[in-house]
Amino acid sequence: MDMASHPSVPPPGSGQRARWAALATEAAEANAFYAPDMLGAAIDHLGGDRLHLIEVREGAVLIGLLPLHVQPRHGRLPVACVANWMHDHCFFGAPMLRRGHETAAWRGFLAQLDAAPWARGFLHLEGLDAAGANAAAIEAVCVEQRRGWREIHRYERAMLRSDLSADAYWETQVRSKKRKELRRLQKRLAEMGAVETHLLTDGADLPRWCGDFLALEAAGWKGAKGTAMDCKPADAAFFRAACTAAFEAGRLHMLRIDLDKRAIAMLVNFRHGAGAFSFKIAFDEQLGRFSPGVLIEIANLHAVQDDPAIDWMDSCAAPDHPMIDSLWAERRTIVQYRIALHGKGPARMQRRAAFVAANGVEGLARLLKGQR
């Protein structure tokens, strides 16, 4: 098995992107955020000095890809660690594993981290599916190697996974009172002008759609708080680059609702394999009385359920999200792990101390919380 670490990550070249693309095609667990289009755009526009890439190969075949960054502290604990790279616009953190090579890939990841002088503390993984291929491989390898491993957090978020048609799902999962109210809002909105729903199909329209989305998002509360992507040139550049690369790869799923040819709601999804990830939503908040965000989610439900190539969609939403939780019935359990790193000499001692300290502080906090 060949292992390659890239402690200073340059923009990925065509050969490297080709290896990533081949790996993504055979991935054991879908993750659009680590597919070459989104990952490449993120490295180009959002990557920093603490970014590392770990690749694991069997011969010439790439079997694992893990983007990492060094964290100077772990939560409130002033202990450095390494973590899977989840930038501000990454909502799922499962490393890319080649199907059938899951445990071999994780043996390679951990062996490289054990040997890396820059890998301090422990490995912190977030944004994983508790029932996914990575979770199973991590547990198997940690048991095999008698390596410390702990789940430190979990929550559930909305997911769409159903064999029902869009209409049947809507009738089954959404209360009749809510359906009636939304029909009324759709009718009232139509009285204001021509309402049209579109799915992006023509690449020539992509620059305009990206601009419309960025402007729509910036005009709302995210713009007021300075968190809209258009507030930061690097974020806006990442968005445009990721959408362009994903469209070229056949992985972009972008919807809009127009009122008299003007976008009032837009939704961006990224596909990977048989699944998809809901990335960003934006809508005209001045038309909030018509619930444009809910209306585009209804359009999205039909677009997903009517597409035989999409088996499921992860909402990527926060837990207990009031809007999407009321529309989608399925749930995905998302977990965080802390994994001990080995090594030699002082590095081994530092890593063991950091792992023990983090577990101890967490255990004490839980104990104090239970006493209150």
C-alpha positions as CSV (number, residue, x, y, z in Angstrom):
1,M,0.0,0.0,0.0
2,D,1.3,3.4,-1.0
3,M,0.5,6.4,1.2
4,A,1.0,10.1,0.3
5,S,0.6,13.1,2.5
6,H,0.4,16.7,1.1
7,P,1.2,19.0,4.0
8,S,1.2,22.1,1.8
9,V,-1.7,21.8,-0.6
10,P,-1.3,23.5,-4.0
11,P,-4.2,23.9,-6.4
12,P,-5.0,20.4,-7.7
13,G,-3.8,19.6,-11.2
14,S,-5.6,17.7,-13.9
15,G,-4.0,14.4,-13.0
16,Q,-4.9,14.8,-9.3
17,R,-8.5,15.7,-10.2
18,A,-8.7,12.7,-12.5
19,R,-7.7,10.4,-9.6
20,W,-10.2,12.1,-7.3
21,A,-12.9,11.7,-10.0
22,A,-12.2,8.0,-10.4
23,L,-12.3,7.5,-6.6
24,A,-15.6,9.5,-6.4
25,T,-17.2,7.3,-9.0
26,E,-16.4,4.2,-6.9
27,A,-17.0,5.8,-3.5
28,A,-18.4,3.6,-0.7
29,E,-20.1,6.6,0.8
30,A,-21.4,9.6,-1.2
31,N,-20.1,13.0,-0.2
32,A,-20.6,15.8,-2.8
33,F,-18.5,18.2,-0.6
34,Y,-15.4,16.0,-1.1
35,A,-16.1,15.2,-4.8
36,P,-13.5,16.8,-7.0
37,D,-15.6,19.7,-8.2
38,M,-16.5,21.1,-4.8
39,L,-13.3,20.0,-3.1
40,G,-11.1,21.5,-5.9
41,A,-13.1,24.8,-5.7
42,A,-12.7,24.9,-1.9
43,I,-9.0,24.4,-2.1
44,D,-8.6,27.0,-4.7
45,H,-10.6,29.7,-2.9
46,L,-11.0,28.7,0.8
47,G,-7.9,26.6,1.6
48,G,-5.4,27.9,4.2
49,D,-2.0,27.2,5.6
50,R,-3.3,24.5,8.0
51,L,-4.9,22.4,5.2
52,H,-3.5,18.9,4.5
53,L,-4.5,16.1,2.2
54,I,-4.0,12.5,2.9
55,E,-4.2,10.0,0.0
56,V,-4.0,6.3,0.4
57,R,-3.3,4.1,-2.6
58,E,-3.1,0.4,-3.4
59,G,-0.5,0.3,-6.2
60,A,-1.6,2.9,-8.7
61,V,-5.2,2.9,-7.4
62,L,-6.4,5.7,-5.1
63,I,-8.5,4.1,-2.4
64,G,-8.9,7.0,0.2
65,L,-8.9,10.7,0.3
66,L,-9.1,12.7,3.6
67,P,-8.9,16.5,3.7
68,L,-7.6,17.7,7.0
69,H,-6.8,20.9,8.8
70,V,-4.9,21.6,12.1
71,Q,-7.0,23.2,14.8
72,P,-5.1,25.2,17.4
73,R,-7.7,24.3,20.0
74,H,-10.5,21.7,20.5
75,G,-13.7,23.6,21.5
76,R,-13.0,25.3,24.8
77,L,-10.0,23.1,25.5
78,P,-6.6,24.7,24.6
79,V,-5.3,21.5,23.0
80,A,-4.3,21.3,19.3
81,C,-5.7,18.5,17.1
82,V,-6.3,17.6,13.5
83,A,-9.8,17.4,12.1
84,N,-11.5,16.6,8.8
85,W,-11.8,19.9,6.8
86,M,-15.3,21.3,7.1
87,H,-15.1,24.9,5.9
88,D,-18.1,27.3,6.3
89,H,-19.8,25.8,3.3
90,C,-19.2,22.1,3.9
91,F,-22.0,20.2,5.6
92,F,-20.9,16.6,5.4
93,G,-17.4,15.4,6.4
94,A,-17.2,11.7,5.3
95,P,-13.8,11.0,3.7
96,M,-13.8,9.4,0.2
97,L,-13.3,5.7,0.4
98,R,-13.2,3.3,-2.5
99,R,-15.9,0.7,-2.3
100,G,-14.5,-2.6,-1.0
101,H,-11.4,-0.9,0.5
102,E,-12.9,0.9,3.4
103,T,-10.8,-0.6,6.2
104,A,-7.6,-0.5,4.2
105,A,-8.2,3.2,3.5
106,W,-8.6,3.9,7.2
107,R,-5.6,1.9,8.2
108,G,-3.7,4.1,5.7
109,F,-5.1,7.4,7.0
110,L,-4.2,6.6,10.6
111,A,-0.8,5.2,9.8
112,Q,0.1,8.5,8.0
113,L,-1.3,10.6,10.9
114,D,0.7,8.5,13.4
115,A,3.9,9.3,11.4
116,A,3.2,12.9,10.6
117,P,5.1,15.4,12.8
118,W,2.5,18.1,12.1
119,A,-0.4,15.9,13.5
120,R,-0.7,16.9,17.1
121,G,-3.3,15.8,19.7
122,F,-5.9,13.5,18.2
123,L,-8.1,13.2,15.2
124,H,-11.5,14.9,15.5
125,L,-14.0,13.9,12.9
126,E,-17.4,15.7,12.5
127,G,-20.3,15.5,10.1
128,L,-20.3,11.7,9.6
129,D,-23.3,9.4,9.1
130,A,-23.6,7.1,12.1
131,A,-24.7,4.3,9.7
132,G,-22.2,5.1,6.9
133,A,-19.3,3.3,5.5
134,N,-16.8,5.5,7.3
135,A,-18.3,4.9,10.7
136,A,-18.2,1.2,10.2
137,A,-14.6,1.2,9.0
138,I,-13.4,3.5,11.8
139,E,-14.9,1.2,14.5
140,A,-13.4,-1.9,12.8
141,V,-9.9,-0.4,12.5
142,C,-9.9,1.1,16.0
143,V,-10.9,-2.2,17.5
144,E,-8.4,-4.1,15.4
145,Q,-5.6,-1.7,16.5
146,R,-6.7,-1.3,20.1
147,R,-6.9,2.4,19.3
148,G,-8.8,4.8,21.6
149,W,-12.0,6.0,19.9
150,R,-15.1,7.8,21.2
151,E,-18.3,9.2,19.9
152,I,-18.6,12.7,21.3
153,H,-21.8,14.1,19.8
154,R,-24.8,13.1,17.6
155,Y,-27.9,14.7,16.3
156,E,-30.5,14.0,13.6
157,R,-31.3,16.1,10.6
158,A,-34.0,15.9,7.9
159,M,-33.5,13.6,5.0
160,L,-35.6,12.7,2.0
161,R,-35.6,9.0,1.2
162,S,-38.8,7.5,-0.2
163,D,-40.1,5.4,-3.1
164,L,-43.3,7.4,-3.1
165,S,-44.1,9.8,-5.9
166,A,-43.9,13.5,-5.0
167,D,-47.7,13.9,-4.8
168,A,-48.1,10.7,-2.7
169,Y,-45.3,11.8,-0.3
170,W,-46.8,15.3,0.0
171,E,-50.2,13.8,0.8
172,T,-48.8,11.3,3.3
173,Q,-46.2,13.4,5.2
174,V,-47.7,16.9,5.3
175,R,-50.7,17.7,7.3
176,S,-53.9,18.6,5.3
177,K,-54.2,22.0,7.1
178,K,-50.7,22.9,6.0
179,R,-51.2,21.7,2.5
180,K,-54.4,23.8,2.2
181,E,-52.6,26.9,3.5
182,L,-49.8,26.5,1.0
183,R,-52.2,26.1,-1.9
184,R,-53.8,29.3,-0.8
185,L,-50.4,31.1,-0.7
186,Q,-49.5,29.7,-4.2
187,K,-52.8,31.1,-5.5
188,R,-52.3,34.5,-3.9
189,L,-48.7,34.7,-5.3
190,A,-50.0,33.9,-8.8
191,E,-52.4,36.9,-8.5
192,M,-49.3,39.1,-8.4
193,G,-47.9,38.0,-11.7
194,A,-46.5,35.1,-13.8
195,V,-45.0,32.5,-11.5
196,E,-42.6,30.0,-13.2
197,T,-40.5,27.2,-11.8
198,H,-37.3,26.3,-13.6
199,L,-34.6,23.6,-13.2
200,L,-31.2,24.6,-14.6
201,T,-30.4,22.7,-17.8
202,D,-28.4,25.1,-20.0
203,G,-24.8,25.8,-19.0
204,A,-25.0,29.2,-20.8
205,D,-27.5,30.3,-18.1
206,L,-25.3,29.3,-15.1
207,P,-23.4,32.6,-14.6
208,R,-26.7,34.5,-14.5
209,W,-28.2,32.0,-12.1
210,C,-25.2,32.2,-9.8
211,G,-25.4,36.0,-9.8
212,D,-29.1,35.9,-9.1
213,F,-28.6,33.5,-6.2
214,L,-25.8,35.5,-4.6
215,A,-27.8,38.7,-4.9
216,L,-30.9,37.1,-3.5
217,E,-29.0,35.7,-0.5
218,A,-27.2,39.0,0.1
219,A,-30.5,40.9,0.1
220,G,-31.8,38.9,3.1
221,W,-30.8,38.4,6.7
222,K,-27.5,36.7,5.8
223,G,-26.4,39.9,4.0
224,A,-27.4,42.0,7.0
225,K,-25.3,39.8,9.3
226,G,-22.4,39.7,6.8
227,T,-22.6,35.9,6.4
228,A,-24.0,35.8,2.8
229,M,-21.5,34.4,0.3
230,D,-21.4,37.6,-1.7
231,C,-20.1,39.4,1.4
232,K,-16.7,37.7,1.0
233,P,-15.1,37.6,-2.5
234,A,-13.5,34.2,-1.7
235,D,-16.8,32.7,-0.8
236,A,-18.5,34.1,-3.9
237,A,-15.7,32.8,-6.0
238,F,-15.9,29.4,-4.4
239,F,-19.6,29.2,-5.1
240,R,-19.3,30.1,-8.8
241,A,-16.4,27.7,-9.3
242,A,-18.1,24.8,-7.4
243,C,-21.3,25.3,-9.4
244,T,-19.5,25.5,-12.7
245,A,-17.4,22.4,-12.1
246,A,-20.4,20.5,-10.7
247,F,-22.5,21.4,-13.7
248,E,-19.8,20.2,-16.1
249,A,-19.6,16.9,-14.1
250,G,-23.4,16.5,-14.2
251,R,-23.7,17.0,-10.4
252,L,-25.4,20.4,-10.1
253,H,-29.1,20.5,-9.3
254,M,-30.3,24.1,-9.2
255,L,-33.9,25.3,-9.0
256,R,-35.6,28.7,-9.1
257,I,-39.0,30.3,-8.8
258,D,-39.6,33.5,-10.8
259,L,-42.2,36.1,-10.4
260,D,-42.5,38.1,-13.7
261,K,-39.1,36.8,-14.7
262,R,-37.4,37.9,-11.4
263,A,-36.0,35.2,-9.1
264,I,-37.9,35.2,-5.7
265,A,-36.6,31.8,-4.5
266,M,-33.6,29.6,-5.4
267,L,-32.2,26.3,-4.2
268,V,-28.8,24.8,-4.9
269,N,-28.2,21.0,-4.5
270,F,-25.1,19.0,-5.4
271,R,-25.4,15.3,-6.4
272,H,-23.0,12.5,-5.8
273,G,-23.8,8.9,-7.0
274,A,-27.4,8.1,-6.2
275,G,-27.7,10.8,-3.6
276,A,-27.8,14.5,-3.3
277,F,-27.0,17.2,-0.8
278,S,-29.1,20.3,-0.3
279,F,-26.5,23.1,-0.2
280,K,-28.1,26.6,0.0
281,I,-31.5,28.3,-0.2
282,A,-32.3,31.9,-0.8
283,F,-35.6,33.7,-1.2
284,D,-37.0,37.2,-1.3
285,E,-37.8,38.0,2.3
286,Q,-40.0,40.9,1.3
287,L,-42.4,38.3,0.0
288,G,-42.2,36.3,3.2
289,R,-46.0,36.3,3.6
290,F,-46.1,33.9,0.7
291,S,-43.5,31.5,2.1
292,P,-41.3,31.4,-1.0
293,G,-38.8,29.2,0.8
294,V,-41.4,26.5,1.5
295,L,-42.7,26.9,-2.1
296,I,-39.3,26.1,-3.6
297,E,-38.9,23.2,-1.3
298,I,-42.2,21.8,-2.7
299,A,-40.8,22.3,-6.2
300,N,-37.6,20.5,-5.0
301,L,-39.6,17.6,-3.7
302,H,-41.1,17.1,-7.1
303,A,-37.8,17.5,-8.9
304,V,-36.1,14.9,-6.7
305,Q,-38.9,12.4,-6.5
306,D,-39.5,12.6,-10.3
307,D,-35.8,12.0,-11.0
308,P,-35.0,8.3,-11.2
309,A,-31.2,9.1,-10.8
310,I,-31.7,10.6,-7.3
311,D,-32.5,8.0,-4.6
312,W,-32.2,10.3,-1.6
313,M,-31.3,13.9,-0.5
314,D,-29.6,15.1,2.7
315,S,-31.1,18.4,3.9
316,C,-27.7,19.4,5.4
317,A,-30.0,21.4,7.8
318,A,-29.5,22.1,11.5
319,P,-31.2,19.8,13.9
320,D,-34.9,20.5,14.6
321,H,-35.1,22.8,11.7
322,P,-38.8,24.0,11.8
323,M,-39.3,24.3,8.0
324,I,-37.6,21.2,6.5
325,D,-38.5,18.9,9.4
326,S,-42.2,19.6,8.7
327,L,-41.8,18.6,5.1
328,W,-39.4,15.6,5.1
329,A,-40.1,12.7,7.4
330,E,-36.9,10.7,7.2
331,R,-33.8,11.5,9.4
332,R,-30.1,11.0,9.2
333,T,-28.0,10.6,12.3
334,I,-24.8,12.7,12.2
335,V,-22.0,12.0,14.6
336,Q,-18.6,13.3,15.8
337,Y,-15.7,11.1,16.8
338,R,-12.5,11.6,18.6
339,I,-9.8,9.1,17.7
340,A,-6.4,8.6,19.4
341,L,-3.2,9.0,17.4
342,H,-0.2,6.9,18.1
343,G,3.5,7.6,17.4
344,K,6.9,7.4,18.9
345,G,8.7,9.3,21.7
346,P,7.5,12.7,22.7
347,A,4.8,12.8,20.0
348,R,3.2,9.6,21.4
349,M,3.2,11.1,24.9
350,Q,1.7,14.4,23.7
351,R,-1.0,12.7,21.7
352,R,-1.9,10.4,24.6
353,A,-2.1,13.2,27.0
354,A,-4.3,15.3,24.7
355,F,-6.7,12.4,24.1
356,V,-6.9,11.7,27.8
357,A,-7.4,15.3,28.7
358,A,-10.1,15.9,26.1
359,N,-12.0,12.8,27.3
360,G,-11.6,13.8,30.9
361,V,-12.8,17.4,30.5
362,E,-15.8,16.1,28.5
363,G,-16.6,13.5,31.2
364,L,-16.4,16.1,33.9
365,A,-18.7,18.4,32.0
366,R,-21.3,15.7,31.6
367,L,-21.1,14.8,35.3
368,L,-21.6,18.4,36.4
369,K,-24.4,18.8,33.9
370,G,-26.1,15.7,35.3
371,Q,-25.8,17.1,38.9
372,R,-27.7,20.2,38.1
